[in-house]
Amino acid sequence: MEAILITVSRTRPSRHTGCQRCRIIRLFIMVVAMLVLIGLIAGDKFQFLNFLTAEYIAAAIWIVGGLGFLVKLLFWWIQKRRAVNDPEQA
């Protein structure tokens, strides 16, 4: 019974808060809106940002995603090793 309650509490967010996925989507939409607004207001004043092309942004997303995957894989591997070596987990 206790394990079920822990699982339910993890899937249900606290009152007046959204899930993590919803918060990330909202943050992304706000950042995009701010970039559009800054782009409209600033106009040609940001000429120094011309080197930022779609290819550079895509490469940065791939690199950050790959590094994030490797870090998560490393943590998973460490956690799996600890569970195998820990006699209380069995």
C-alpha positions in Angstrom: 0.0 0.0 0.0 2.8 2.4 0.9 4.5 1.9 -2.5 1.3 2.8 -4.3 1.0 6.0 -2.4 4.6 7.0 -3.2 3.9 6.4 -6.9 0.7 8.3 -6.9 2.3 11.3 -5.2 5.1 11.4 -7.8 2.6 11.4 -10.7 0.3 14.1 -9.2 1.7 17.6 -8.9 1.2 19.7 -5.9 -1.7 22.0 -5.7 -1.4 25.1 -8.0 1.7 23.8 -9.8 2.1 22.2 -13.2 4.0 19.2 -14.1 7.7 19.6 -15.0 7.0 19.1 -18.7 4.3 21.9 -18.7 6.7 24.3 -16.9 9.4 23.6 -19.5 7.0 24.2 -22.4 5.8 27.4 -20.8 9.4 28.6 -20.2 10.3 27.8 -23.8 7.3 29.7 -25.2 8.1 32.7 -23.0 11.8 32.7 -24.2 10.7 32.5 -27.8 8.2 35.4 -27.3 10.9 37.5 -25.6 13.3 36.8 -28.5 10.7 37.9 -31.1 9.9 41.0 -29.1 13.6 41.9 -28.7 14.1 41.3 -32.4 11.2 43.6 -33.3 12.4 46.3 -30.9 16.1 46.2 -31.6 16.0 45.9 -35.4 19.4 46.3 -36.9 21.2 47.1 -33.7 22.2 43.4 -33.2 24.4 43.1 -36.2 27.1 41.4 -34.1 24.7 38.4 -33.8 24.9 37.6 -37.5 27.3 34.7 -36.9 24.5 32.8 -35.2 22.9 30.8 -38.0 20.4 28.0 -37.8 23.3 25.5 -38.4 25.2 26.7 -35.3 22.1 26.6 -33.2 21.2 23.1 -34.4 24.8 21.9 -33.7 24.6 23.4 -30.2 21.3 21.7 -29.5 22.8 18.3 -30.7 25.9 18.8 -28.5 24.0 19.8 -25.4 21.6 16.9 -25.9 24.4 14.4 -26.4 26.2 15.6 -23.3 23.0 15.4 -21.3 22.5 11.8 -22.6 26.0 10.8 -21.6 25.6 12.3 -18.1 22.3 10.5 -17.6 23.8 7.3 -18.9 26.7 7.7 -16.5 24.4 8.3 -13.5 22.2 5.3 -14.5 25.3 3.1 -14.7 26.6 4.2 -11.3 23.2 3.7 -9.7 22.9 0.2 -11.3 26.4 -0.7 -10.0 25.5 0.5 -6.5 22.3 -1.6 -6.5 24.2 -4.7 -7.5 26.9 -4.2 -4.9 24.4 -3.2 -2.1 23.2 -6.4 -0.3 20.2 -4.5 1.3 18.7 -3.8 -2.1 18.3 -7.5 -2.9 
